[in-house]
Amino acid sequence: MMRRIQGLFASLALVCTLLLSGCAAPWPFPQPTPGPKLPDSQQVFRPLEIGSYAGDIQTLDPALIISAVDYQIAQLIFPQLVALDERQRPVDWAAERHEVSSDGLTYTFHLRKGIVWSDGTLVDATTFAYSINRALDPCTGSQTANYLYVIKGAEALNQSRCPQDAIKSATTLIGASLLIPDPLTLTIVLQQPSAYFLSALTSPLSWAVPQTLVERYTQPQITPRVDYPVDISTWTEHLGDSGGFGGNLFKLTKWDHAGHLEFAVNASFWGQKPILQMIEYTLYPDSDTAWKAYKAGEGDVGFPLAQEFDSARTLPGSVFQQAPLLSFNYLTLNWRRAPYDDVRVRNAFSLALDRQAIAHDVFKDAAQPTIHLVPEGMPDYNPDLADAAGRRGKDALTPDLATARSLANAYAAEKFDGHLSKCPPVVFTIHPNRPNTALVIQAMQRQWQTAFPGWPITLASIEEWLAPRGLLKNVQFRNDAWGVDYPDPQDFLSLLWTTTNAPNAYNQSGVSIPEVDRLCDQADTMMDQTTRIALYHRAEQLLVDQGAALPVEQSLRRYVVRLHVADWGIAPMYLTPLPVWQVTYLRR
């Protein structure tokens, strides 16, 4: 869902208001002491959020969702085969149970009986097969279809051409890799064993959508979608018709495109119904306006500005919460270009960084320093990861100047007569017109210049380098970020740093470690979770040892909740899991 986050460090406030630890408590966070519940008529929860699209959400179409805010809202109304629980692990939801074949290629989901849309229309295996096939159909234009490329034939379908003036392709996976033995059974056939498939299946791509409504109001694409999905259909505009529509915990009753969405409890929901009877979202175009509204007494959830974190901790009538987010900011070093074609230099620049100081002095503790490529909060996070000098925990967050200088001097002695000033100049490219980015990078530049006196280290606008070359992979040194698509190490290791995983557009800095390729390829298909995670841990350690990238900090989301809200919170996936929505309530 999040993928590569462009403009890392673009705004210090973004760290805590992002569309979805050493200093962060485990999730879920402690809640206020339980109290008597308010009557049903007063169970109305009013979150304030930052809209993903100028104070509005971009889309409610699950196939087109790329924003965590849109995901958080849309999940309330669309049934899911599997969903994430409080620990970020996939659990059966609309599926009562599932089985996996011994070869790992076939997943069979047995749906619960009695799942219907709020208008009484049945939701069955055909509904889910249609929805998954539609998400992969090139005519739909999903930007995240590759999450499900592991389904047999999915990539070929998605990469095919949409017929002119068509709303769907003539090709279908239904009957081939999406099988419907009976109305309550859906079988999905994979092209290869993929232990992360259930996690990927929690993405909006697999959520059920109402076929009749979708096809009635969908028009053919006129122009291709380039930067963002453009919802050219109007079917989601009709979700609020006739008293509202939904098939999950809630139904949508209002969406005015002016920052207001309202949901009512879905009386037709098949499982444990939520205690909340209504949810009224108010979306704002920016974090400043949203925070002012919360301080003025509006809403039940607010997101303080970074400069007001201290005062937010003691805000009357509110509880301050902090959630680690499954996204991290890092620096990429081009392995194809000197001096970063030498592991000694990559590790020297990493060990010279004072991540603790950057997090405190520049980010104002709105982010937590890290050396990890798999962020904290991810299931099976490795707390024992060591840096290139063998240090772990907090020790690895401060510089090891002795080792850094030794590595740099050894490189210079071997190749440049011992003179750091003769080493290849380092040019760090940053995006122009982003002053906060410059603040962070300038702080790092000073640390490197102190550690390696005489080495030419300068900053440049990224356009100066991209214009004549046209490819980001030619940049020598730059900042980047990655946000979670689905909570599995495969999403942070195999996709980003191997040379064998397809699509491989994400490994743009030339990282090539055959042993990492082997470990990740094996782990991606390994069904035994204990062995699988051990393989990923070894791969992550090798990547750090070889300086695949320089992790800097992991994002945090800090927010405040009114004291009368019980058992609600935001998980590291940027979202409130559906099982949490079931138990949230307002107390007296």
C-alpha positions in Angstrom: 0.0 0.0 0.0 2.7 2.4 0.9 5.7 1.2 -1.0 8.5 3.7 -1.7 7.8 7.0 0.0 9.0 9.8 -2.1 10.5 12.8 -0.4 11.8 11.3 2.7 12.4 14.0 5.3 10.2 16.3 3.2 8.5 17.5 6.3 9.3 16.8 9.9 5.7 16.9 10.8 5.0 14.2 8.2 6.7 11.7 10.5 3.8 11.8 12.9 1.0 12.6 10.4 2.0 10.0 7.8 -0.9 8.4 6.1 -0.2 5.5 8.4 11.0 0.5 19.4 13.4 1.5 21.6 11.2 4.4 22.7 7.8 3.0 21.6 5.7 0.7 23.8 4.5 -2.6 22.3 1.1 -2.4 20.5 -1.6 -2.5 21.6 -1.1 0.4 24.0 -2.5 0.5 27.5 -6.1 1.9 27.5 -7.9 4.0 30.1 -9.5 2.1 33.0 -12.7 0.5 31.6 -15.8 2.2 32.6 -19.6 1.9 32.1 -20.5 2.1 28.4 -22.6 5.0 27.1 -26.0 3.9 25.7 -26.1 2.8 22.1 -27.6 6.2 21.0 -24.4 7.9 22.2 -21.9 5.3 20.8 -20.7 7.8 18.1 -17.0 7.9 17.5 -15.6 11.0 15.7 -12.0 10.6 14.4 -10.2 13.6 12.9 -7.8 12.7 10.0 -5.7 14.3 7.3 -7.3 13.6 4.0 -5.2 11.9 1.4 -6.5 14.2 -1.3 -6.8 17.9 -0.4 -9.1 17.2 2.6 -10.9 14.3 1.0 -10.0 10.7 0.5 -8.8 9.7 -3.0 -10.9 6.7 -3.5 -13.0 4.0 -1.8 -12.4 1.5 -4.6 -10.3 -1.2 -3.0 -8.5 -1.9 -6.2 -7.2 1.7 -6.5 -6.3 2.4 -2.8 -2.7 3.5 -2.2 -3.2 5.7 0.9 -3.3 4.4 4.4 -6.1 6.9 5.2 -8.2 5.5 2.4 -7.4 1.9 3.6 -8.4 2.7 7.2 -11.8 4.0 6.1 -12.6 1.6 3.3 -11.8 -1.5 5.4 -14.9 -0.7 7.5 -17.3 -1.6 4.6 -15.7 -4.2 2.4 -15.5 -7.9 3.5 -12.1 -9.4 3.5 -11.1 -13.1 3.2 -8.4 -12.6 5.8 -7.6 -9.5 7.9 -4.8 -8.4 10.2 -5.2 -8.9 13.9 -3.8 -6.8 16.7 -0.3 -8.3 16.2 -0.3 -7.6 12.5 -0.7 -11.3 11.6 -3.3 -12.5 9.0 -6.3 -14.2 10.5 -9.5 -15.6 8.8 -12.2 -13.0 8.6 -14.9 -13.6 5.9 -13.3 -17.0 5.6 -14.2 -19.3 8.4 -11.1 -21.4 7.8 -8.5 -22.1 5.1 -6.2 -24.9 4.1 -2.9 -24.9 2.2 -1.8 -27.8 0.1 1.3 -29.8 1.0 3.2 -28.2 -1.9 2.2 -24.7 -0.9 0.6 -24.0 -4.2 -3.1 -24.2 -3.4 -5.0 -22.1 -0.8 -8.6 -23.1 -0.2 -10.9 -20.7 1.7 -14.2 -21.8 3.2 -16.4 -18.8 3.6 -18.8 -18.2 6.5 -22.5 -18.7 5.8 -24.8 -15.8 5.6 -22.5 -13.0 4.4 -24.5 -10.4 2.6 -24.3 -6.8 1.5 -26.5 -4.5 3.6 -29.0 -4.6 0.8 -29.4 -8.4 1.2 -27.2 -9.4 -1.9 -25.2 -12.5 -1.2 -21.4 -12.3 -0.8 -19.9 -15.7 -1.8 -16.9 -17.3 -3.4 -18.0 -15.8 -6.8 -17.9 -12.3 -5.3 -14.3 -12.7 -4.1 -13.2 -14.3 -7.3 -14.7 -11.5 -9.3 -13.1 -8.9 -7.0 -9.6 -10.3 -7.1 -9.8 -10.8 -10.9 -11.0 -7.2 -11.3 -8.1 -5.9 -9.2 -5.6 -7.7 -11.5 -7.4 -6.7 -14.7 -5.4 -4.1 -16.7 -8.6 -2.2 -17.4 -9.0 -1.4 -13.7 -5.7 0.3 -13.5 -4.6 -0.8 -10.1 -1.1 0.5 -9.0 -0.7 -2.3 -6.5 -1.7 -5.3 -8.5 1.8 -6.7 -8.2 1.1 -7.6 -4.6 -0.8 -10.6 -5.9 1.5 -11.5 -8.8 2.2 -14.8 -7.0 -1.3 -16.0 -8.1 -0.8 -18.1 -11.2 -1.4 -16.0 -14.3 -1.8 -12.8 -12.4 1.2 -11.0 -13.8 0.5 -12.0 -17.4 -3.1 -10.7 -17.0 -2.1 -7.5 -15.3 0.6 -6.7 -17.9 -1.6 -7.3 -20.9 -3.3 -4.5 -22.7 -6.8 -3.3 -21.9 -9.0 -3.5 -25.0 -10.1 -0.1 -26.3 -13.3 1.1 -24.8 -13.5 -1.8 -22.5 -14.2 -1.9 -18.7 -12.6 -5.3 -18.4 -10.3 -7.6 -20.3 -11.5 -10.6 -22.2 -9.0 -12.7 -20.2 -9.9 -14.0 -16.8 -8.3 -16.0 -14.0 -11.7 -17.3 -12.9 -11.8 -21.0 -13.7 -8.0 -21.1 -14.1 -6.3 -20.0 -10.9 -9.4 -18.7 -9.1 -11.6 -21.7 -8.7 -15.1 -21.9 -7.2 -16.0 -25.5 -6.3 -19.1 -24.4 -4.6 -20.6 -21.0 -3.4 -18.8 -21.1 -0.1 -15.4 -22.3 -1.3 -12.7 -20.3 -3.1 -9.5 -22.0 -4.2 -6.5 -19.9 -5.3 -3.7 -21.5 -7.2 -0.2 -19.9 -6.9 2.6 -20.0 -9.5 5.1 -20.9 -6.7 4.9 -21.5 -3.0 4.8 -18.1 -1.2 4.8 -18.1 2.6 3.9 -14.4 2.6 0.7 -14.9 0.5 -1.8 -14.6 3.3 -0.2 -11.3 4.4 -0.4 -10.0 0.8 -4.0 -11.1 0.7 -4.9 -8.7 3.5 -4.4 -5.9 1.0 -7.5 -4.1 -0.4 -6.9 -5.9 -3.8 -8.7 -9.0 -2.4 -11.6 -7.3 -0.7 -15.1 -8.1 -2.0 -16.8 -5.4 -4.1 -20.4 -5.4 -5.3 -20.2 -6.6 -9.0 -23.6 -5.2 -10.1 -22.9 -1.7 -8.7 -19.3 -1.7 -10.1 -20.2 -2.6 -13.6 -23.3 -0.4 -13.7 -21.3 2.7 -13.1 -17.8 2.0 -14.6 -16.8 3.6 -17.8 -13.8 2.7 -20.0 -10.4 4.3 -19.3 -9.7 7.4 -21.5 -6.2 8.1 -20.4 -3.7 5.9 -18.6 -3.1 6.3 -14.9 0.4 7.5 -14.3 1.2 8.9 -10.9 -2.0 8.2 -9.0 -5.0 6.0 -9.6 -7.8 8.0 -11.0 -11.2 6.6 -10.1 -13.1 7.1 -13.4 -15.9 4.9 -12.3 -18.7 6.4 -10.1 -19.8 3.3 -8.4 -18.4 4.3 -5.0 -20.5 7.5 -5.2 -23.6 5.3 -4.8 -22.5 3.5 -1.7 -24.4 6.0 0.4 -27.6 5.6 -1.5 -30.8 4.3 0.1 -29.6 4.5 3.6 -26.1 3.3 3.0 -24.2 0.3 1.8 -21.6 -2.1 3.2 -20.7 -5.7 3.9 -18.3 -5.5 6.8 -18.6 -4.1 10.3 -20.2 -0.9 9.0 -22.0 0.6 6.0 -21.3 4.0 4.5 -24.2 6.4 4.9 -22.5 9.7 3.8 -19.6 10.9 1.8 -19.8 14.6 0.8 -16.3 15.1 -0.7 -16.0 18.0 1.7 -14.2 16.2 4.4 -17.1 14.2 6.0 -17.8 10.4 5.9 -20.3 8.8 8.1 -20.8 5.1 8.9 -23.6 3.2 10.6 -23.2 -0.2 12.2 -24.1 -3.0 9.7 -27.0 -4.9 11.1 -26.2 -7.7 8.5 -22.6 -8.3 9.7 -22.1 -12.0 10.2 -19.8 -11.9 13.2 -19.4 -10.1 16.5 -21.0 -6.7 15.9 -19.1 -3.6 17.0 -20.2 -1.7 20.1 -19.9 1.6 18.2 -23.1 2.5 16.4 -21.7 5.3 14.2 -18.4 6.6 13.1 -18.1 10.1 11.8 -14.8 11.0 10.1 -13.8 14.6 9.5 -10.9 15.0 7.1 -8.7 18.1 6.9 -6.4 19.3 4.1 -3.4 19.8 6.5 -2.2 18.7 9.9 -2.2 22.2 11.4 -5.9 22.8 10.8 -6.8 19.3 12.1 -4.8 19.8 15.3 -6.3 23.2 15.9 -9.8 21.6 15.6 -8.9 18.9 18.1 -7.6 21.4 20.6 -10.8 23.4 20.2 -12.8 20.4 21.4 -13.7 18.8 18.1 -13.4 15.0 17.5 -12.2 12.1 19.5 -8.8 11.5 17.9 -6.2 14.1 17.0 -2.6 14.2 15.7 -0.4 16.8 17.4 2.2 18.8 15.5 5.8 17.8 16.2 6.5 21.1 18.1 3.6 20.4 20.4 4.3 16.8 21.4 5.3 17.9 25.0 2.1 19.9 25.6 0.0 17.1 24.0 1.2 14.7 26.6 -0.6 16.6 29.3 -3.6 17.9 27.3 -6.6 17.8 29.6 -9.2 15.1 28.8 -6.9 13.2 26.4 -4.5 10.2 26.5 -1.3 10.6 24.5 -0.4 7.5 22.5 2.6 6.5 20.3 2.8 3.9 17.6 5.8 2.7 15.7 5.0 2.6 12.0 6.2 0.0 9.6 8.2 2.5 7.5 11.7 3.6 7.6 14.0 6.2 6.1 17.3 5.3 4.7 20.2 6.4 2.5 21.0 4.6 -0.7 24.6 4.3 -1.8 25.2 3.4 -5.5 27.3 0.2 -5.6 28.1 0.9 -9.2 29.9 4.2 -8.5 33.0 5.0 -6.5 33.5 5.3 -3.7 30.5 3.2 -2.7 31.6 0.3 -4.8 33.8 -0.5 -1.8 32.2 -2.1 1.3 34.7 -0.3 3.5 33.4 3.1 2.4 29.8 2.1 2.7 30.3 0.9 6.3 32.5 3.9 7.2 29.8 6.3 6.3 27.3 4.3 8.2 29.4 4.0 11.4 30.2 7.7 11.3 26.5 8.6 11.6 25.1 9.7 15.0 21.6 8.5 14.5 20.6 9.2 18.1 21.6 12.9 17.7 19.8 13.2 14.4 16.6 11.8 15.9 16.8 14.1 18.9 18.2 17.3 17.4 16.7 17.3 14.0 13.6 15.2 14.2 12.8 16.4 17.7 12.2 12.8 18.8 9.3 12.5 16.4 11.1 9.5 14.9 13.3 6.7 16.4 16.8 6.0 15.2 17.5 2.6 13.7 20.0 0.4 11.9 17.3 -2.0 10.8 16.0 -2.8 7.3 13.0 -4.6 8.8 11.3 -2.1 11.1 10.2 -2.7 14.7 6.6 -3.7 15.0 6.9 -6.2 12.2 6.1 -9.8 13.2 9.4 -11.5 13.9 11.5 -8.3 14.0 15.1 -9.1 14.9 16.2 -7.2 18.1 19.7 -8.8 17.9 20.7 -7.3 14.6 24.3 -5.9 14.8 25.8 -3.0 12.9 29.0 -3.4 10.8 31.1 -3.0 13.9 29.2 -5.8 15.7 27.3 -3.4 18.1 23.7 -4.0 19.0 20.8 -2.0 20.5 21.4 1.6 21.6 25.2 1.3 21.2 24.6 0.9 17.4 22.7 4.2 17.2 25.8 6.3 18.1 28.9 6.7 16.0 31.9 4.4 16.1 34.4 7.0 14.8 37.5 4.8 15.4 36.2 2.0 13.2 34.7 4.4 10.6 38.1 6.2 10.3 40.0 3.0 10.2 37.9 1.8 7.3 38.1 5.1 5.4 41.8 5.4 5.9 42.4 1.8 4.7 40.5 2.6 1.5 42.4 5.8 1.0 45.8 4.1 1.7 45.1 1.3 -0.8 43.8 3.5 -3.6 44.7 7.1 -3.1 48.1 7.2 -1.3 46.4 7.7 2.0 44.8 11.0 1.2 41.1 11.3 1.9 41.1 14.5 -0.2 42.0 12.5 -3.3 39.1 10.0 -2.7 36.2 10.3 -5.2 34.0 13.3 -4.3 30.7 12.4 -2.6 27.7 14.2 -3.9 24.5 13.8 -1.9 21.5 14.6 -4.1 18.4 16.1 -2.4 15.1 17.2 -3.8 14.9 21.0 -4.1 12.3 23.2 -2.3 12.3 20.8 0.6 14.0 22.8 3.4 13.5 20.1 6.1 15.2 17.5 3.9 18.2 19.8 3.6 18.3 20.2 7.4 18.6 16.5 8.0 21.1 16.0 5.2 23.2 19.0 6.3 23.4 17.5 9.8 24.7 14.2 8.3 27.1 16.1 6.1 28.7 17.8 9.1 29.1 14.5 10.8 30.8 12.9 7.8 33.1 15.9 7.3 34.1 15.7 11.0 34.8 12.0 10.7 36.6 12.2 7.4 38.4 15.6 7.2 39.4 16.5 3.7 37.0 14.1 1.9 35.0 16.3 -0.5 31.3 15.9 0.5 28.8 18.2 -1.1 25.0 18.5 -1.7 23.2 19.0 -5.0 19.7 19.2 -6.3 18.5 15.9 -7.6 17.4 17.4 -10.9 21.0 18.4 -11.6 21.8 14.7 -11.7 18.6 13.2 -13.1 18.3 15.6 -16.1 21.3 14.5 -18.1 20.9 10.8 -17.1 17.2 10.3 -16.8 17.5 7.4 -14.4 17.5 7.5 -10.6 19.8 4.5 -10.5 22.6 6.6 -11.7 22.6 8.9 -8.6 25.6 8.3 -6.4 24.1 9.0 -2.9 20.6 10.0 -2.0 17.8 9.6 0.6 14.8 7.2 0.3 12.1 5.6 2.3 10.0 2.4 2.3 6.5 2.0 3.7 4.8 -1.4 4.4 2.6 -3.0 1.8 1.9 -6.0 3.9 3.5 -7.0 7.2 6.0 -9.6 6.1 9.8 -9.5 5.9 9.6 -10.4 2.3 8.2 -6.9 1.6 11.3 -5.2 3.2 14.0 -7.6 2.1 13.3 -9.6 -1.0 11.6 -6.8 -2.9 14.1 -4.1 -2.0 17.5 -5.8 -2.0 17.6 -9.0 -4.1 18.5 -9.3 -7.7 16.2 -12.2 -8.3 12.8 -11.0 -7.1 10.4 -9.7 -9.7 9.4 -7.0 -10.1 12.9 -5.8 -9.3 12.5 -2.1 -10.0 13.1 -1.3 -6.4 16.7 -2.4 -6.2 18.0 0.7 -8.0 21.4 1.1 -6.2 23.0 -2.1 -7.6 23.0 -4.1 -4.4 24.1 -7.6 -5.3 24.8 -10.2 -2.6 24.3 -13.7 -4.0 24.0 -15.2 -0.5 21.2 -12.7 0.3 19.5 -13.7 -3.0 19.7 -17.4 -2.0 18.4 -16.8 1.6 15.5 -14.6 0.5 14.5 -16.9 -2.3 14.4 -19.8 0.1 12.6 -17.9 2.8 10.0 -16.6 0.4 8.8 -20.1 -0.3 9.5 -21.7 3.0 6.3 -22.7 4.8 7.9 -23.5 8.2 7.8 -20.1 9.9 10.6 -20.7 12.4 13.1 -21.7 9.7 11.8 -19.0 7.4 12.3 -16.1 9.8 15.8 -17.4 10.7 16.7 -17.2 7.0 15.4 -13.6 6.8 17.4 -12.6 9.9 20.5 -14.0 8.3 19.8 -12.1 5.1 19.2 -8.8 7.0 22.4 -9.2 8.9 24.3 -9.8 5.6 22.8 -6.7 4.1 23.8 -4.6 7.0 27.3 -6.1 7.1 27.7 -5.3 3.4 26.3 -1.8 3.6 23.3 -2.3 1.3 21.8 0.9 2.6 22.2 3.3 5.6 19.0 3.1 7.7 18.5 6.3 9.6 15.2 6.4 11.4 11.8 4.6 11.8 8.6 6.7 11.7 6.4 7.1 14.7 2.8 8.1 14.8 1.8 10.1 17.9 -1.8 10.9 18.6 -4.2 11.8 21.3 -7.5 10.1 22.2 -10.3 11.5 24.3 -10.6 9.9 27.7 -14.1 8.6 27.0 -12.8 6.4 24.1 -11.9 2.9 25.3 -9.9 0.1 23.5 -9.0 1.9 20.4 -5.5 2.5 18.9 -3.4 2.6 15.8 -1.2 -0.5 14.9 2.2 -0.3 13.2 0.5 -1.0 9.9 -0.9 2.6 10.1 -4.3 1.1 10.7 -6.8 0.2 13.4 -7.3 -3.6 12.9 -10.8 -4.8 12.4 -10.8 -6.9 15.7 -10.1 -3.6 17.5 -13.0 -1.9 15.8 -15.2 -4.6 17.2 -14.4 -3.8 20.8 -13.9 -0.1 20.8 -16.5 1.8 22.8 -17.3 5.1 24.4 -17.5 5.1 28.2 -19.2 7.5 30.7 
